[in-house]
Amino acid sequence: MITSDSVAIVTGGAGGLGEAVSRRLHASGNFVVVADLADERASQLSDELGARVRYVRTDVTDSTSVEACIAAAADFGELRHVVISHGGFGVAERIVSRDGAAAPLENFSKTIDIYLGGTYNVLRLAAAHMATLDPDEHGERGSIVCTASIAAYEGQIGQAPYAAAKAGIVGLTLAGARDLSSIGVRVNSIAPGTMRTPTMESVGDDALKHFASTVPFPKRLGDPDEYADLALFLLGNKYMNGEVVRIDGAQRFGPK
């Protein structure tokens, strides 16, 4: 389990899944750095939760920005835990549209840069910092949880960039765990299904009912708190390493 005085960074820590993790870590007695770009929402969350939470404006694709976030976390104490759960960009488009036009390369590149590149950037810099810490009695210096998606396995029409980025995170998980084993840093990932985040709620009740109908059981969207439960389990369980865990109510998507 996670000790009550540990320090954690949560990227995307003010929205949806990340907010749930930030709240759960705080409730467990941890120091939390909310790494986000949503200034108003993140500041409100930090003010609400109090002294053990700090908002640090962070662009996960910018190394200087991530390094500043890590330095702010180190001011709290020893940074031992990171949950990478940021979003920020998405576009629904076919590789070739019905009128024969190819999708813009920049949309693919931006999606890969934010989701996969941003994950790798945080992973590498956080792990490098953890390598400077003394190991615990198990030889562990830190643990990192990334966020993939069931789209990595079952991407839908119009999801090629997002599915490719999330599949990259799946591939990164085991390779990253093996790379970082020499310094005692564990790496695991979560692949959520359809979760009831504020962004998802914006699609409207009819769409939410449709998505819920595709989940075998429980027949509803996932709750961000359920994602947070799993994230904290993966952070704290010393023998979980190199795993990608689906959390989707047995939801599976076929081609449409």
Residue frames relative to the residue before (quaternion, step in Angstrom):
aa qw qx qy qz dx dy dz
M 1.0000 0.0000 0.0000 0.0000 0.00 0.00 0.00
I 0.5491 -0.6066 0.4615 0.3428 3.55 -1.28 0.36
T 0.4315 -0.6853 0.5170 0.2772 3.56 -0.90 0.89
S 0.5905 -0.6503 0.3641 0.3096 3.53 -1.06 0.81
D 0.7355 0.4014 -0.2475 0.4865 3.60 1.16 -0.31
S 0.3906 0.7314 -0.4809 0.2851 3.59 1.19 0.38
V 0.3785 -0.7035 0.5577 0.2251 3.55 -1.31 0.39
A 0.0434 -0.8067 0.5888 -0.0243 3.57 -0.92 0.95
I 0.2234 -0.7046 0.6528 0.1655 3.50 -1.32 0.54
V 0.0746 -0.7632 0.6397 0.0516 3.56 -1.06 0.80
T 0.2150 -0.7620 0.5942 0.1413 3.60 -0.53 1.10
G 0.7667 0.1900 -0.2106 0.5760 3.55 -0.90 0.93
G 0.3049 0.8401 -0.4140 0.1730 3.52 1.30 0.44
A 0.6691 0.4853 -0.3112 0.4690 3.59 1.24 0.01
G 0.7658 0.3621 -0.1924 0.4955 3.59 1.20 -0.12
G 0.8779 0.0700 -0.0255 0.4730 3.52 -1.13 0.70
L 0.8502 0.0145 0.0330 0.5252 3.53 -0.71 -1.15
G 0.6656 0.5264 -0.3065 0.4311 3.57 0.93 -0.89
E 0.6290 0.5298 -0.3418 0.4548 3.58 0.98 -0.76
A 0.6355 0.5291 -0.3312 0.4544 3.57 0.97 -0.84
V 0.6513 0.4987 -0.3121 0.4794 3.59 1.01 -0.78
S 0.6367 0.5297 -0.3328 0.4508 3.59 0.92 -0.88
R 0.6732 0.4958 -0.2960 0.4620 3.56 0.91 -0.91
R 0.6742 0.4999 -0.2995 0.4538 3.58 0.92 -0.88
L 0.6412 0.5076 -0.3251 0.4748 3.59 0.98 -0.78
H 0.6475 0.5141 -0.3123 0.4680 3.57 0.97 -0.86
A 0.6673 0.5061 -0.3022 0.4553 3.59 0.91 -0.90
S 0.6663 0.4884 -0.2904 0.4828 3.58 1.21 -0.52
G 0.6065 -0.6086 0.3303 0.3908 3.57 1.29 0.12
N 0.5007 0.6711 -0.4144 0.3567 3.56 1.25 0.27
F 0.4533 -0.6056 0.5714 0.3182 3.53 -1.38 0.30
V 0.0906 -0.8282 0.5529 -0.0107 3.57 -0.76 1.04
V 0.1510 -0.7377 0.6504 0.1002 3.53 -1.03 0.89
V 0.2385 -0.7600 0.5950 0.1071 3.54 -0.67 1.17
A 0.0902 -0.8035 0.5884 0.0028 3.58 -0.41 1.27
D 0.2515 0.7694 -0.5243 0.2642 3.55 -0.30 1.25
L 0.3676 -0.6949 0.5587 0.2643 3.55 -1.36 -0.01
A 0.5498 0.6003 -0.3912 0.4293 3.58 1.32 -0.05
D 0.2493 -0.8446 0.4510 0.1454 3.55 0.32 1.29
E 0.7103 0.4687 -0.2882 0.4391 3.58 0.69 -1.04
R 0.6944 0.4741 -0.2852 0.4601 3.57 0.79 -1.01
A 0.6791 0.4939 -0.2980 0.4539 3.60 0.91 -0.89
S 0.6414 0.5137 -0.3251 0.4680 3.59 1.00 -0.77
Q 0.6378 0.5231 -0.3259 0.4621 3.58 0.98 -0.78
L 0.6537 0.5097 -0.3115 0.4645 3.57 0.97 -0.87
S 0.6553 0.5120 -0.3072 0.4627 3.57 0.93 -0.89
D 0.6613 0.5003 -0.3063 0.4675 3.58 0.93 -0.88
E 0.6528 0.5283 -0.3124 0.4439 3.56 0.98 -0.84
L 0.7504 0.4237 -0.2274 0.4534 3.58 0.81 -1.00
G 0.4874 -0.7369 0.3758 0.2797 3.57 1.17 -0.40
A 0.8729 -0.2477 0.1072 0.4064 3.49 -1.42 -0.31
R 0.6960 0.4732 -0.2881 0.4568 3.61 1.06 -0.57
V 0.6774 0.4177 -0.2908 0.5311 3.60 1.26 0.23
R 0.0195 -0.7903 0.6123 -0.0147 3.54 -0.95 0.90
Y 0.2910 -0.7327 0.5885 0.1794 3.55 -0.98 0.87
V 0.0093 -0.7686 0.6395 -0.0151 3.55 -0.89 0.99
R 0.3778 -0.7271 0.5263 0.2272 3.56 -0.53 1.18
T 0.0520 0.8341 -0.5347 0.1252 3.55 -0.53 1.22
D 0.1782 -0.7322 0.6507 0.0938 3.52 -0.99 0.99
V 0.3481 -0.7905 0.4640 0.1965 3.58 -0.31 1.24
T 0.6515 0.5122 -0.3220 0.4577 3.60 1.19 -0.36
D 0.6756 0.4630 -0.2762 0.5029 3.59 1.29 -0.16
S 0.4173 -0.7515 0.4517 0.2388 3.59 -0.48 1.18
T 0.6386 0.5269 -0.3329 0.4514 3.59 0.96 -0.80
S 0.6488 0.5180 -0.3093 0.4638 3.56 1.00 -0.83
V 0.6673 0.4876 -0.3028 0.4746 3.60 0.92 -0.86
E 0.6364 0.5284 -0.3296 0.4551 3.59 0.98 -0.80
A 0.6388 0.5150 -0.3226 0.4718 3.59 1.04 -0.75
C 0.6230 0.5331 -0.3276 0.4694 3.57 1.06 -0.73
I 0.6602 0.5008 -0.3018 0.4714 3.57 0.94 -0.89
A 0.6364 0.5232 -0.3242 0.4650 3.58 1.01 -0.77
A 0.6410 0.5130 -0.3216 0.4718 3.59 1.04 -0.78
A 0.6366 0.5173 -0.3260 0.4699 3.57 1.03 -0.77
A 0.6463 0.5344 -0.3150 0.4443 3.58 1.00 -0.83
D 0.5647 0.5899 -0.3845 0.4305 3.59 1.19 -0.43
F 0.6279 0.5280 -0.3230 0.4718 3.58 1.18 -0.56
G 0.6984 -0.3434 0.3129 0.5445 3.56 1.02 -0.88
E 0.7551 -0.3555 0.2742 0.4777 3.56 -1.14 -0.61
L 0.3230 -0.7500 0.5506 0.1734 3.56 -0.67 1.15
R 0.0120 -0.8405 0.5389 -0.0549 3.57 -0.34 1.26
H 0.8017 0.2485 -0.0896 0.5362 3.59 1.15 -0.54
V 0.0055 -0.7755 0.6311 -0.0157 3.55 -1.07 0.83
V 0.0754 -0.7487 0.6564 0.0541 3.55 -1.04 0.85
I 0.1804 -0.7934 0.5783 0.0591 3.57 -0.61 1.20
S 0.1810 0.8189 -0.5103 0.1902 3.58 -0.15 1.29
H 0.3305 0.7757 -0.4861 0.2298 3.58 1.16 0.52
G 0.1972 -0.7240 0.6432 0.1528 3.53 -1.33 0.42
G 0.1472 0.8660 -0.4775 0.0206 3.54 -0.71 -1.04
F 0.8166 0.0369 -0.0256 0.5755 3.60 1.09 -0.36
G 0.1884 0.7683 -0.6009 0.1142 3.53 -1.10 0.69
V 0.0129 -0.7830 0.6219 -0.0041 3.52 -1.07 0.73
A 0.2534 -0.7577 0.5837 0.1450 3.56 -0.96 0.89
E 0.3257 0.7308 -0.5442 0.2523 3.56 -0.47 1.19
R 0.4718 -0.6485 0.5195 0.2948 3.52 -1.15 0.68
I 0.6216 -0.5383 0.4128 0.3916 3.55 -1.23 0.52
V 0.7514 0.0457 -0.0360 0.6573 3.56 1.13 -0.77
S 0.3814 -0.7507 0.4945 0.2154 3.58 -0.65 1.10
R 0.6975 -0.4787 0.3339 0.4158 3.55 -1.28 0.24
D 0.6921 0.4451 -0.2867 0.4907 3.59 1.15 -0.47
G 0.6295 -0.6024 0.3039 0.3853 3.58 1.29 0.30
A 0.5263 0.6375 -0.4160 0.3788 3.60 1.24 0.04
A 0.4287 -0.6876 0.5250 0.2603 3.56 -1.01 0.85
A 0.5467 -0.6098 0.4597 0.3433 3.55 -1.10 0.71
P 0.5530 -0.6126 0.4386 0.3558 3.62 -1.04 0.67
L 0.4966 -0.6706 0.4676 0.2915 3.57 -0.89 0.94
E 0.6253 0.5762 -0.3547 0.3888 3.59 1.00 -0.76
N 0.6133 0.5409 -0.3632 0.4465 3.62 1.09 -0.56
F 0.6381 0.5062 -0.3147 0.4874 3.56 1.03 -0.80
S 0.6790 0.5112 -0.2952 0.4364 3.57 0.82 -1.01
K 0.6691 0.5015 -0.3066 0.4547 3.57 0.92 -0.87
T 0.6384 0.5266 -0.3229 0.4592 3.58 1.00 -0.81
I 0.6599 0.4912 -0.3006 0.4826 3.58 0.92 -0.91
D 0.6524 0.5376 -0.3176 0.4295 3.58 0.93 -0.91
I 0.7097 0.4563 -0.2716 0.4629 3.59 0.84 -0.93
Y 0.7768 0.3839 -0.2127 0.4516 3.57 0.61 -1.11
L 0.7706 0.3265 -0.1898 0.5135 3.60 0.77 -0.97
G 0.6875 0.4689 -0.2897 0.4728 3.59 0.80 -0.97
G 0.6575 0.5101 -0.3090 0.4605 3.58 0.95 -0.83
T 0.6295 0.5232 -0.3284 0.4713 3.57 1.03 -0.76
Y 0.6749 0.4905 -0.2943 0.4662 3.58 0.86 -0.95
N 0.6334 0.5464 -0.3285 0.4385 3.58 0.99 -0.83
V 0.6806 0.4622 -0.2851 0.4919 3.58 0.88 -0.93
L 0.6338 0.5505 -0.3275 0.4336 3.58 0.95 -0.90
R 0.7178 0.4632 -0.2751 0.4411 3.59 0.73 -1.04
L 0.7021 0.4647 -0.2800 0.4612 3.59 0.91 -0.88
A 0.6437 0.5031 -0.3281 0.4743 3.59 1.00 -0.74
A 0.6608 0.5042 -0.3128 0.4596 3.59 0.95 -0.85
A 0.6218 0.5357 -0.3419 0.4576 3.59 1.02 -0.74
H 0.6449 0.4930 -0.3205 0.4881 3.58 1.03 -0.74
M 0.6527 0.5248 -0.3209 0.4422 3.60 0.89 -0.89
A 0.5997 0.5914 -0.3521 0.4083 3.58 1.09 -0.70
T 0.6540 0.5165 -0.3130 0.4556 3.59 1.20 -0.47
L 0.5999 0.5871 -0.3496 0.4161 3.60 1.26 -0.26
D 0.5329 -0.5875 0.4874 0.3652 3.56 -1.23 0.36
P 0.4602 -0.6782 0.4856 0.3041 3.62 -0.95 0.72
D 0.4864 -0.6271 0.5092 0.3329 3.55 -1.24 0.41
E 0.7639 -0.3865 0.2494 0.4526 3.57 -1.27 -0.10
H 0.6702 0.4675 -0.2911 0.4975 3.59 1.28 -0.33
G 0.5543 -0.6105 0.3912 0.4087 3.57 1.27 -0.06
E 0.5373 0.6408 -0.3908 0.3847 3.57 1.29 0.13
R 0.2188 -0.7735 0.5838 0.1141 3.53 -1.08 0.85
G 0.8065 -0.1401 0.0996 0.5657 3.59 1.15 -0.41
S 0.1821 -0.7595 0.6102 0.1328 3.53 -1.34 0.16
I 0.1456 -0.7917 0.5930 0.0210 3.53 -1.05 0.90
V 0.1179 -0.7715 0.6229 0.0539 3.57 -0.99 0.90
C 0.1712 -0.7763 0.6026 0.0702 3.56 -0.81 1.08
T 0.3327 -0.7348 0.5538 0.2066 3.56 -1.26 0.26
A 0.1268 -0.7584 0.6382 0.0382 3.52 -0.70 1.19
S 0.3132 -0.7159 0.5712 0.2514 3.61 -0.95 -0.84
I 0.5512 -0.5725 0.4604 0.3956 3.57 -1.17 0.36
A 0.5036 0.6306 -0.4246 0.4104 3.60 1.27 -0.19
A 0.5390 0.6154 -0.4006 0.4126 3.59 1.21 -0.39
Y 0.7437 0.3705 -0.1880 0.5236 3.56 1.15 -0.68
E 0.8166 0.1529 -0.0076 0.5565 3.57 1.01 -0.87
G 0.0548 0.8354 -0.5432 0.0634 3.56 0.79 0.98
Q 0.3717 -0.7503 0.5167 0.1784 3.52 -1.02 0.88
I 0.6873 -0.4288 0.3689 0.4558 3.55 -1.31 0.14
G 0.7908 0.2683 -0.2291 0.5002 3.56 -0.88 1.00
Q 0.6666 0.5189 -0.2872 0.4515 3.59 1.30 -0.10
A 0.2885 0.8140 -0.4867 0.1314 3.62 1.18 0.09
P 0.6877 0.4645 -0.3249 0.4535 3.67 0.73 -0.84
Y 0.6768 0.4924 -0.2902 0.4640 3.58 0.89 -0.95
A 0.6567 0.5067 -0.3116 0.4636 3.58 0.91 -0.90
A 0.6473 0.5151 -0.3198 0.4621 3.59 0.98 -0.81
A 0.6525 0.5133 -0.3154 0.4597 3.59 0.96 -0.85
K 0.7027 0.4584 -0.2731 0.4706 3.57 0.88 -0.92
A 0.5957 0.5321 -0.3618 0.4807 3.60 1.12 -0.56
G 0.6043 0.5546 -0.3448 0.4564 3.57 1.11 -0.67
I 0.6424 0.5111 -0.3216 0.4718 3.59 1.02 -0.75
V 0.6016 0.5393 -0.3533 0.4716 3.58 1.06 -0.71
G 0.6903 0.4751 -0.2802 0.4683 3.58 0.89 -0.92
L 0.6394 0.5469 -0.3144 0.4395 3.55 1.10 -0.73
T 0.5955 0.6386 -0.3626 0.3256 3.57 1.03 -0.78
L 0.7368 0.3962 -0.2457 0.4896 3.60 0.65 -1.04
A 0.6463 0.5089 -0.3280 0.4646 3.59 0.94 -0.84
G 0.6570 0.5104 -0.3068 0.4623 3.57 0.99 -0.82
A 0.6371 0.5286 -0.3238 0.4582 3.57 1.00 -0.83
R 0.6763 0.4806 -0.2954 0.4737 3.56 0.97 -0.82
D 0.6177 0.5457 -0.3354 0.4563 3.59 1.01 -0.80
L 0.7800 0.3828 -0.1733 0.4638 3.55 0.83 -1.04
S 0.4149 0.7211 -0.4670 0.2996 3.58 1.24 0.02
S 0.6349 0.5633 -0.3330 0.4107 3.58 1.05 -0.71
I 0.7348 0.3555 -0.2303 0.5299 3.60 1.20 -0.40
G 0.5300 -0.6768 0.3898 0.3303 3.59 1.24 0.19
V 0.4970 0.6072 -0.4626 0.4127 3.57 0.97 0.88
R 0.2578 -0.7722 0.5653 0.1327 3.57 -0.76 1.07
V 0.1123 -0.7745 0.6203 0.0530 3.56 -1.20 0.67
N 0.0868 0.7646 -0.6338 0.0782 3.55 -0.85 1.03
S 0.2012 -0.7741 0.5853 0.1333 3.58 -1.25 0.29
I 0.2823 -0.7095 0.6206 0.1781 3.50 -1.35 0.47
A 0.1464 -0.7640 0.6228 0.0839 3.55 -1.01 0.86
P 0.1464 -0.8231 0.5431 0.0778 3.61 -0.01 1.26
G 0.4023 -0.6378 0.5935 0.2815 3.48 -1.37 0.42
T 0.7737 -0.2874 0.2358 0.5130 3.57 -1.00 -0.81
M 0.0801 -0.8285 0.5539 -0.0206 3.55 -0.32 1.32
R 0.4557 -0.6964 0.4903 0.2589 3.56 -1.09 0.76
T 0.1085 0.7895 -0.5845 0.1527 3.53 0.31 1.31
P 0.6730 -0.4730 0.3525 0.4462 3.62 -1.20 0.20
T 0.6300 0.5267 -0.3428 0.4562 3.59 1.00 -0.72
M 0.6673 0.4863 -0.3053 0.4744 3.58 0.93 -0.86
E 0.6404 0.5390 -0.3338 0.4334 3.59 0.96 -0.77
S 0.5969 0.5983 -0.3586 0.3964 3.57 1.15 -0.52
V 0.5790 0.6019 -0.3867 0.3910 3.63 1.19 -0.27
G 0.5648 -0.6261 0.3764 0.3839 3.60 1.24 -0.24
D 0.6730 -0.5517 0.3319 0.3641 3.55 -1.22 0.60
D 0.6460 0.5315 -0.3409 0.4289 3.61 0.91 -0.81
A 0.6717 0.4828 -0.2946 0.4784 3.57 0.94 -0.87
L 0.6296 0.5338 -0.3368 0.4530 3.58 1.02 -0.75
K 0.6408 0.5147 -0.3193 0.4717 3.58 1.01 -0.79
H 0.6322 0.5263 -0.3326 0.4612 3.57 1.01 -0.78
F 0.6727 0.4882 -0.3078 0.4631 3.58 0.84 -0.93
A 0.6383 0.5306 -0.3276 0.4513 3.59 0.98 -0.83
S 0.6450 0.5442 -0.3240 0.4276 3.59 1.04 -0.75
T 0.6534 0.5148 -0.3173 0.4553 3.62 1.20 -0.37
V 0.6052 0.5435 -0.3539 0.4616 3.59 1.28 -0.08
P 0.4405 -0.7263 0.4523 0.2717 3.63 -0.56 1.05
F 0.7440 -0.2959 0.2182 0.5579 3.61 0.77 -0.97
P 0.5003 -0.2635 -0.8159 0.1202 1.53 -1.70 1.83
K 0.4891 -0.7143 0.4294 0.2571 3.55 -0.93 0.94
R 0.5323 0.5524 -0.4338 0.4726 3.50 0.47 1.32
L 0.5931 -0.5248 0.4481 0.4148 3.54 -1.31 0.03
G 0.5687 -0.5960 0.4438 0.3527 3.54 -1.21 0.47
D 0.3902 -0.7011 0.5499 0.2321 3.53 -1.17 0.65
P 0.5480 -0.6255 0.4337 0.3468 3.63 -0.91 0.80
D 0.6008 0.5594 -0.3683 0.4365 3.60 1.09 -0.57
E 0.6235 0.5316 -0.3421 0.4600 3.58 1.12 -0.60
Y 0.5999 0.5228 -0.3390 0.5019 3.55 1.14 -0.65
A 0.6633 0.5144 -0.3070 0.4486 3.59 0.91 -0.91
D 0.5971 0.5593 -0.3526 0.4542 3.60 1.04 -0.74
L 0.6940 0.4732 -0.2702 0.4706 3.53 0.89 -1.00
A 0.6261 0.5430 -0.3415 0.4432 3.59 0.98 -0.80
L 0.6890 0.4678 -0.2921 0.4702 3.59 0.87 -0.89
F 0.6016 0.5429 -0.3601 0.4622 3.58 1.09 -0.62
L 0.6858 0.4791 -0.2865 0.4669 3.58 0.89 -0.94
L 0.6179 0.5356 -0.3457 0.4602 3.59 1.05 -0.66
G 0.7922 0.4000 -0.1693 0.4288 3.55 0.89 -0.96
N 0.6415 0.5305 -0.3417 0.4363 3.60 1.09 -0.54
K 0.3800 -0.7931 0.4339 0.1955 3.57 -0.35 1.27
Y 0.7251 0.4320 -0.2565 0.4709 3.62 1.12 -0.44
M 0.5346 0.5759 -0.4222 0.4519 3.57 1.27 0.15
N 0.2535 0.7622 -0.5551 0.2161 3.57 -0.54 1.16
G 0.8376 0.1847 -0.1525 0.4909 3.56 -0.99 0.89
E 0.5469 0.6391 -0.3766 0.3881 3.59 1.24 0.34
V 0.1773 -0.7155 0.6603 0.1434 3.52 -1.29 0.57
V 0.1100 -0.8218 0.5589 0.0096 3.57 -0.51 1.21
R 0.3118 -0.7376 0.5712 0.1799 3.55 -0.77 1.05
I 0.0138 -0.7511 0.6595 0.0280 3.54 -1.17 0.69
D 0.3078 0.7963 -0.4301 0.2936 3.54 0.14 1.34
G 0.4844 -0.6852 0.4389 0.3212 3.62 1.19 0.23
A 0.6101 -0.5722 0.3154 0.4483 3.59 1.23 0.62
Q 0.3161 0.7620 -0.5001 0.2634 3.57 1.22 0.49
R 0.0343 0.7680 -0.6383 0.0380 3.57 -0.98 0.88
F 0.2411 -0.7761 0.5697 0.1224 3.53 -1.00 0.87
G 0.2037 -0.7384 0.6288 0.1337 3.52 -1.07 0.81
P 0.6686 -0.4762 0.3544 0.4479 3.61 -1.23 0.10
K 0.1470 -0.7810 0.6024 0.0744 3.54 -1.16 0.70
